[in-house]
Amino acid sequence: DGLVQSMRTVDPGELLGALNARFPLSAEGEYFTLWLGTLDLKNRQLWYATAGHNGAIVLGPNHPPEILSYPSAPLGFDADPSYNTSVIHIESGARILLLSDGLYEARNAGGECWGIDRLRDTAAAHLAQPLPDLLRTVVAEARCWQQHDEFLDDAAIVGIEIE
C-alpha cells in the first residue's frame, strides 16, 4: 500500500516497474516473480501485469478458461524493463483463480510438471462445483499428479467469484 500511495497509481504495469527498480537482482542471484492485478468491480474490468509469473486464470460460464499471463522478465533481471498492463472484461459468474507457481510446477515421478495448462483444464472441467470444492479439486489433482501430499515449493490457490 505504501508503493501505491507514493506512486499515486493502481496500474499494475507501473507498479511492477517501480518494484523492479526497488528490488534488483541480488549478488546471490536471488529474484522473484509476481502477478499483480487490479479488479474494478464497478466497471467489471481486471487490469493485470506479470513479472515472469503465470499467476491467474479466469473462467466463466461464457468465457473460455484463460491464463492471464504473457512473457515477461522476473523482477530485478533488467534495470529498465517495460511491464505492460492488460485489461479484460469480467462477466457475472466468472471466477478468477490466483495461484502460486508451486502448485502447477508439481512434478510426477518422471520429473514432468503438472503444468499451468493441466491446472486450467482441471478448473474448467469442474467449473460447476461450488468455488471451495473447485479449489480443493485443483489441489487434489496436483497432489495426485505428484503422488504425494507435500509440495516441494509453495502451493497456494485463492478463488474470487464475481456476482
LOFIKOL-292289 format. One record per residue (C-alpha): x, y, z; residue in three letters; chain. Coordinates in Angstrom, 3 decimals, padded with zeros to 6 digits, always signed. Example, Ala and Ser with C-alpha at 12.3 -4.5 7.8 and 13.67 -1.06 7.14 Angstrom:
2
@X:+012.300; Y:-004.500; Z:+007.800; code:ALA; unit:A
@X:+013.670; Y:-001.060; Z:+007.140; code:SER; unit:A
//
This chain:
163
@X:+000.000; Y:+000.000; Z:+000.000; code:ASP; unit:A
@X:+002.931; Y:+002.403; Z:+000.557; code:GLY; unit:A
@X:+004.039; Y:+001.918; Z:-003.033; code:LEU; unit:A
@X:+000.546; Y:+002.653; Z:-004.354; code:VAL; unit:A
@X:+000.339; Y:+005.784; Z:-002.197; code:GLN; unit:A
@X:+003.792; Y:+007.060; Z:-003.181; code:SER; unit:A
@X:+003.172; Y:+006.468; Z:-006.902; code:MET; unit:A
@X:-000.495; Y:+007.503; Z:-006.830; code:ARG; unit:A
@X:-001.438; Y:+004.740; Z:-009.272; code:THR; unit:A
@X:-003.055; Y:+001.327; Z:-009.217; code:VAL; unit:A
@X:-001.791; Y:+000.464; Z:-012.714; code:ASP; unit:A
@X:-000.190; Y:-002.978; Z:-012.327; code:PRO; unit:A
@X:+002.462; Y:-002.419; Z:-015.044; code:GLY; unit:A
@X:+003.607; Y:+000.840; Z:-013.479; code:GLU; unit:A
@X:+003.723; Y:-000.754; Z:-010.032; code:LEU; unit:A
@X:+005.811; Y:-003.680; Z:-011.319; code:LEU; unit:A
@X:+008.244; Y:-001.210; Z:-012.899; code:GLY; unit:A
@X:+008.634; Y:+000.541; Z:-009.544; code:ALA; unit:A
@X:+009.095; Y:-002.769; Z:-007.720; code:LEU; unit:A
@X:+011.700; Y:-003.807; Z:-010.277; code:ASN; unit:A
@X:+013.687; Y:-000.644; Z:-009.523; code:ALA; unit:A
@X:+013.442; Y:-001.319; Z:-005.757; code:ARG; unit:A
@X:+014.449; Y:-004.986; Z:-005.946; code:PHE; unit:A
@X:+017.358; Y:-005.537; Z:-008.341; code:PRO; unit:A
@X:+018.818; Y:-008.988; Z:-008.856; code:LEU; unit:A
@X:+020.865; Y:-009.735; Z:-005.747; code:SER; unit:A
@X:+024.569; Y:-010.586; Z:-005.775; code:ALA; unit:A
@X:+023.498; Y:-014.147; Z:-004.939; code:GLU; unit:A
@X:+021.237; Y:-014.246; Z:-007.997; code:GLY; unit:A
@X:+018.036; Y:-014.051; Z:-005.989; code:GLU; unit:A
@X:+014.952; Y:-012.697; Z:-007.708; code:TYR; unit:A
@X:+011.211; Y:-013.115; Z:-007.590; code:PHE; unit:A
@X:+008.268; Y:-013.416; Z:-009.917; code:THR; unit:A
@X:+004.945; Y:-011.694; Z:-009.428; code:LEU; unit:A
@X:+001.487; Y:-011.380; Z:-010.916; code:TRP; unit:A
@X:-000.297; Y:-008.166; Z:-009.997; code:LEU; unit:A
@X:-003.907; Y:-007.231; Z:-010.685; code:GLY; unit:A
@X:-006.448; Y:-004.518; Z:-010.012; code:THR; unit:A
@X:-010.085; Y:-005.612; Z:-010.052; code:LEU; unit:A
@X:-012.616; Y:-002.873; Z:-010.853; code:ASP; unit:A
@X:-015.951; Y:-004.399; Z:-009.861; code:LEU; unit:A
@X:-017.993; Y:-001.347; Z:-010.874; code:LYS; unit:A
@X:-016.787; Y:-001.494; Z:-014.490; code:ASN; unit:A
@X:-016.172; Y:-005.273; Z:-014.424; code:ARG; unit:A
@X:-012.574; Y:-004.954; Z:-015.541; code:GLN; unit:A
@X:-009.440; Y:-006.728; Z:-014.407; code:LEU; unit:A
@X:-006.189; Y:-004.883; Z:-015.079; code:TRP; unit:A
@X:-003.112; Y:-007.088; Z:-014.694; code:TYR; unit:A
@X:+000.610; Y:-007.285; Z:-015.340; code:ALA; unit:A
@X:+003.092; Y:-010.061; Z:-014.831; code:THR; unit:A
@X:+006.765; Y:-010.287; Z:-013.980; code:ALA; unit:A
@X:+007.671; Y:-013.837; Z:-015.021; code:GLY; unit:A
@X:+004.660; Y:-015.450; Z:-013.339; code:HIS; unit:A
@X:+001.584; Y:-017.351; Z:-014.568; code:ASN; unit:A
@X:-000.350; Y:-016.226; Z:-011.531; code:GLY; unit:A
@X:-004.009; Y:-016.168; Z:-012.556; code:ALA; unit:A
@X:-006.696; Y:-017.918; Z:-014.554; code:ILE; unit:A
@X:-010.135; Y:-016.561; Z:-015.379; code:VAL; unit:A
@X:-013.018; Y:-018.793; Z:-016.372; code:LEU; unit:A
@X:-016.751; Y:-018.460; Z:-016.513; code:GLY; unit:A
@X:-019.966; Y:-019.757; Z:-017.998; code:PRO; unit:A
@X:-019.497; Y:-017.706; Z:-021.190; code:ASN; unit:A
@X:-015.739; Y:-017.238; Z:-021.060; code:HIS; unit:A
@X:-013.269; Y:-019.890; Z:-022.166; code:PRO; unit:A
@X:-010.648; Y:-020.597; Z:-019.493; code:PRO; unit:A
@X:-007.795; Y:-018.141; Z:-019.961; code:GLU; unit:A
@X:-004.367; Y:-017.981; Z:-018.347; code:ILE; unit:A
@X:-003.717; Y:-014.326; Z:-017.564; code:LEU; unit:A
@X:-000.053; Y:-014.097; Z:-018.400; code:SER; unit:A
@X:+002.390; Y:-013.096; Z:-021.091; code:TYR; unit:A
@X:+006.164; Y:-013.473; Z:-021.470; code:PRO; unit:A
@X:+007.954; Y:-011.083; Z:-019.120; code:SER; unit:A
@X:+011.118; Y:-010.886; Z:-017.056; code:ALA; unit:A
@X:+011.085; Y:-011.600; Z:-013.328; code:PRO; unit:A
@X:+011.675; Y:-008.594; Z:-011.094; code:LEU; unit:A
@X:+015.298; Y:-007.495; Z:-010.943; code:GLY; unit:A
@X:+016.548; Y:-009.100; Z:-014.173; code:PHE; unit:A
@X:+016.502; Y:-005.945; Z:-016.281; code:ASP; unit:A
@X:+017.257; Y:-002.466; Z:-014.938; code:ALA; unit:A
@X:+014.689; Y:-000.819; Z:-017.205; code:ASP; unit:A
@X:+012.049; Y:-003.315; Z:-018.329; code:PRO; unit:A
@X:+008.614; Y:-002.446; Z:-019.566; code:SER; unit:A
@X:+005.817; Y:-004.241; Z:-017.759; code:TYR; unit:A
@X:+002.652; Y:-003.931; Z:-019.801; code:ASN; unit:A
@X:-000.790; Y:-003.760; Z:-018.285; code:THR; unit:A
@X:-003.511; Y:-005.848; Z:-019.924; code:SER; unit:A
@X:-007.229; Y:-005.348; Z:-019.338; code:VAL; unit:A
@X:-010.024; Y:-007.879; Z:-019.680; code:ILE; unit:A
@X:-013.770; Y:-007.680; Z:-019.090; code:HIS; unit:A
@X:-015.035; Y:-009.888; Z:-016.265; code:ILE; unit:A
@X:-018.570; Y:-011.214; Z:-016.682; code:GLU; unit:A
@X:-021.058; Y:-012.100; Z:-013.985; code:SER; unit:A
@X:-020.478; Y:-015.670; Z:-012.818; code:GLY; unit:A
@X:-016.777; Y:-015.598; Z:-013.704; code:ALA; unit:A
@X:-014.147; Y:-016.987; Z:-011.397; code:ARG; unit:A
@X:-010.622; Y:-015.698; Z:-011.035; code:ILE; unit:A
@X:-008.062; Y:-018.141; Z:-009.658; code:LEU; unit:A
@X:-004.879; Y:-016.654; Z:-008.184; code:LEU; unit:A
@X:-002.111; Y:-019.173; Z:-007.697; code:LEU; unit:A
@X:+001.477; Y:-019.687; Z:-006.737; code:SER; unit:A
@X:+003.837; Y:-021.463; Z:-009.094; code:ASP; unit:A
@X:+004.462; Y:-024.343; Z:-006.694; code:GLY; unit:A
@X:+001.012; Y:-025.691; Z:-007.478; code:LEU; unit:A
@X:+001.399; Y:-026.021; Z:-011.241; code:TYR; unit:A
@X:+005.093; Y:-026.905; Z:-011.002; code:GLU; unit:A
@X:+004.283; Y:-030.110; Z:-009.099; code:ALA; unit:A
@X:+006.300; Y:-032.936; Z:-010.685; code:ARG; unit:A
@X:+005.442; Y:-036.585; Z:-011.134; code:ASN; unit:A
@X:+007.879; Y:-039.452; Z:-010.544; code:ALA; unit:A
@X:+009.266; Y:-038.960; Z:-014.081; code:GLY; unit:A
@X:+010.023; Y:-035.286; Z:-013.386; code:GLY; unit:A
@X:+007.252; Y:-033.935; Z:-015.627; code:GLU; unit:A
@X:+005.499; Y:-030.768; Z:-014.414; code:CYS; unit:A
@X:+001.760; Y:-030.869; Z:-013.914; code:TRP; unit:A
@X:+001.721; Y:-027.515; Z:-015.699; code:GLY; unit:A
@X:-000.466; Y:-024.451; Z:-015.925; code:ILE; unit:A
@X:-002.445; Y:-025.935; Z:-018.838; code:ASP; unit:A
@X:-003.467; Y:-029.004; Z:-016.822; code:ARG; unit:A
@X:-004.392; Y:-026.773; Z:-013.905; code:LEU; unit:A
@X:-006.535; Y:-024.589; Z:-016.198; code:ARG; unit:A
@X:-008.198; Y:-027.642; Z:-017.774; code:ASP; unit:A
@X:-008.916; Y:-029.195; Z:-014.363; code:THR; unit:A
@X:-010.529; Y:-025.971; Z:-013.148; code:ALA; unit:A
@X:-012.599; Y:-025.695; Z:-016.341; code:ALA; unit:A
@X:-013.772; Y:-029.314; Z:-016.060; code:ALA; unit:A
@X:-015.023; Y:-028.666; Z:-012.521; code:HIS; unit:A
@X:-016.461; Y:-025.183; Z:-013.050; code:LEU; unit:A
@X:-019.946; Y:-026.314; Z:-011.935; code:ALA; unit:A
@X:-018.649; Y:-027.125; Z:-008.441; code:GLN; unit:A
@X:-019.037; Y:-024.559; Z:-005.665; code:PRO; unit:A
@X:-015.848; Y:-022.476; Z:-005.545; code:LEU; unit:A
@X:-014.417; Y:-024.036; Z:-002.336; code:PRO; unit:A
@X:-014.878; Y:-027.511; Z:-003.835; code:ASP; unit:A
@X:-013.293; Y:-026.411; Z:-007.118; code:LEU; unit:A
@X:-010.209; Y:-025.148; Z:-005.266; code:LEU; unit:A
@X:-009.938; Y:-028.400; Z:-003.291; code:ARG; unit:A
@X:-010.268; Y:-030.396; Z:-006.525; code:THR; unit:A
@X:-007.441; Y:-028.485; Z:-008.198; code:VAL; unit:A
@X:-005.121; Y:-029.050; Z:-005.227; code:VAL; unit:A
@X:-006.135; Y:-032.739; Z:-005.044; code:ALA; unit:A
@X:-005.362; Y:-033.203; Z:-008.763; code:GLU; unit:A
@X:-001.912; Y:-031.628; Z:-008.317; code:ALA; unit:A
@X:-001.257; Y:-033.955; Z:-005.380; code:ARG; unit:A
@X:-002.456; Y:-036.918; Z:-007.411; code:CYS; unit:A
@X:-000.081; Y:-035.933; Z:-010.229; code:TRP; unit:A
@X:+002.924; Y:-035.857; Z:-007.921; code:GLN; unit:A
@X:+001.688; Y:-038.890; Z:-005.946; code:GLN; unit:A
@X:+002.268; Y:-037.362; Z:-002.524; code:HIS; unit:A
@X:+000.710; Y:-034.678; Z:-000.340; code:ASP; unit:A
@X:+003.661; Y:-032.361; Z:+000.287; code:GLU; unit:A
@X:+004.662; Y:-029.830; Z:-002.372; code:PHE; unit:A
@X:+008.336; Y:-029.025; Z:-002.971; code:LEU; unit:A
@X:+007.555; Y:-025.309; Z:-003.373; code:ASP; unit:A
@X:+004.846; Y:-023.011; Z:-002.074; code:ASP; unit:A
@X:+001.469; Y:-024.190; Z:-003.323; code:ALA; unit:A
@X:-001.431; Y:-021.812; Z:-002.897; code:ALA; unit:A
@X:-004.665; Y:-021.020; Z:-004.706; code:ILE; unit:A
@X:-007.293; Y:-018.366; Z:-003.989; code:VAL; unit:A
@X:-010.579; Y:-018.039; Z:-005.823; code:GLY; unit:A
@X:-012.694; Y:-014.955; Z:-006.473; code:ILE; unit:A
@X:-016.261; Y:-015.369; Z:-007.708; code:GLU; unit:A
@X:-017.849; Y:-012.417; Z:-009.494; code:ILE; unit:A
@X:-021.569; Y:-011.950; Z:-008.922; code:GLU; unit:A
//
